[in-house]
Amino acid sequence: MKEGPSVSKKKLCLYFAAGLCLGLGLGFGVGVLQAPDSGDRTRRKFLKKANRFKDSMSKSLKKSAHAGA
């Protein structure tokens, strides 16, 4: 008996990752376009939050490095 075409797990993972990236990109783009603030203010807010996240991650990594040492 002949079975239908099989798609490898690697190919499925690539399709999933591509779809996820596409969805995130589109969602981000629509969110920016629909933002209630001006583009300049939205960018400043985004950078401020990104810097806070970066600082938070840096502190967490330093804390875990000291705990593991």
C-alpha positions, 0 to 999 in steps of 0.5 A: 500500500502506498501512503501519502507524502510524509513530511519530516519532523525537521521540515515541520519544525522549520515550518512552525518556526517560520510561521511563528516568526511571521506571526510575531512580526505581523503582530508587532507591526500591527501593534505599532501601527495601532499604537495610540501614541506618536511614532517617536513616543512609541519608540521611546517607550519601547527603548525604555522597556527594552533597556529595563528588560536588558538590565533585569536580565543582566542582574539575573544572569549575574546573580545566577553566576554568583550562585553557581560559583 
